[in-house]
């Protein structure tokens, strides 16, 4: 209404008056400064720039086309399209048709006063334009730089648009919004339905028009949606697995499988299924089947898959749970990392590591608990043939075999014995900790094995060691109370080092394990007898270790020692490792065995090992007092038995004496009868013959008695 009032051609005086100027300037200011917020953007007037140019050209031309002056700047109008709420398509079409019809009516009504409009209209329009520009610049100081740059571009378009055509139907394209604006207006219609203020990526045209934050947000939304779908599928799969019942093969089905080779994949799948059933046995088990049947089937499949004897797998299942047993068998087939021990008698770990790295060896420190160990990952040269190895700067030794020496803790000046020394790895480590001071006795039963011990000791620079070959079972009697510390790395079945010797899988049996345990008990008792508990250097300690994980070779042996000698178990001083068993099946061990340490390949990535540190308290033997009591009881029982049997023996003596008397009487009667016979013969006419008694006279040279001579006639 204000616009029509200001430029109405019928009121000629109003246009040229000051009131008309003020009103036109006020309208232009309101039109250009009108703002609306939509999506954080400023929207400005909708009037295009060519409409204003066409009006100015029509007023200046001789042929009156339209006396209507052009509205305000088109640049402001372009921004208004973006800042005002986007109108719907129907409203835009109505506005465009109304503006066209209005221009035609105005051109017809202004034909009479075209001369006056030509003289008056251009001046106030230019002045109004300048005034509006100044006012808008002052008001829009806080506006964005984008508005000012667009205004300058629109002014340049106004100056260059004199050659354009006037406001005709050919300019209808100006009245229609661009395609991007049409999509923006279409999105406003769908706002109520979709609730998306900015529209989807397809409505906006392309991802290039989106902000970086929006793109990242869409990526995150897609990832979350994908994770949700995966979680749902996994939940359905888990529910199906937990509710399903596994069918354990029957005896008939297993007999059919004996005629064919079962592939490892099928065995592994069956093992996994049985483990799942055992994890939730109450709901997953097959009706009528016991837990022992599942365990038996699991042991058979494991033995067939990994190549073990059935009795060994059953023994491992009794020690570990089903899942841990599977992990142990898998880890036993994998090789352990190559470890070397730095010989501090000749080198330092830092210098040795630098020298090996120069030769292309990739290595790292072993662990926090070792100051001399190096773990080797890769090497371009053989580790056992480098100049550093030949010079004795390091020794190839597993990480687990370092633990017994660390637990023993020998001190410089001690008298130490290694009862099973070959090939000399632990002996050299003991001498290294003693700094070549004191004495180390390296004993081994077989002289052939001591050759390697002597060679390693010479190469590593050990000067305080003495090698010998004695039976360890007799050392206790031969060297009683002679050593401050003793290390016994006893011979064992090797169930902890299967990765280095796979033949153990099929060569070791449970009777072999029991025979090793018997030998270990004898060696351990002899070692305690050779240990001096009165050592002034804080001695009286020994370490018992094996490279086996069997309970029969470890806890049972140490528990036997506790019942035979006056000793106790002390802390080994190792911060890692699992505690020893205090119960196994129906057996119960001493509670102090929890201070011992076990190492497993599937837990510590080391060889299977057992370490126990023992302190000798005195020379007492728990079995001797009991034996004395038994002997005293036997003696007392013997005396009572003699007292009871004394009376029958006296009667027997009397009876025997009577028998002897009877025999004597009988012999006497026989002698008398002989004499009477001789006397009767003498009464006859035959001369008297003296009958002499037969006496046996023997000569030294004659063995037979002489014949009796008859003399006289």
Secondary structure, DSSP 8 states (H G I E B T S, - for coil): -HHHHHH-TT-HHHHHSHHHHHHHHHHHHHHHH--EEETTEEE-----HHHHHHHHHHHHSSS-S------S-HHHHHHHHHHS----HHHHHHHHHHHHHHHHHHHHHTTTTHHHHHHHHHHHHHHHHHHHHHHHHHHTTTS-HHHHHHHHHHHHHHHHGGGS--SSGGGHHHHS--HHHHHHHHHHHTHHHH--SS--HHHHS-GGGS-HHHHHHHHHHHHHHHHHHHHHHHHHHHHHHHHS------HHHHHHHTTS---HHHHHHHHHHHHHHHHTHHHHS-TT--HHHHHHHHHHHHHHHHT--HHHHHHHHHHS-HHHHHHHHHHHTS---EEEEE-TTT--HHHHHHHHHHTT-EEEE--TT-SSEEEEEE-SS-GGGSHHHHTTSEEE--SHHHHHHHHH---TT-EEEESS-TT-HHHHHHHHHHTT-SEEEEE-S-HHHHHHHHHHHHHHT--SEEEE---GGGHHHHSTT-BSEEEEE-----TT-TTT-TTHHHH--HHHHHHHHHHHHHHHHHHHHHB-TT-TTS--EEEEEES---GGGTHHHHHHHHHHEEEEEE----SSSEE--SEETTEE--GGGGGSEEE-HHHHSS--EEEEEEEEEEEEEHHHHHHHHHHHHHHHHHHHHHHHHHHHHHHHHHHHHHHHHHHHHHHHHHHHHHHHHHHHHHTSSS-------------SS--S---------
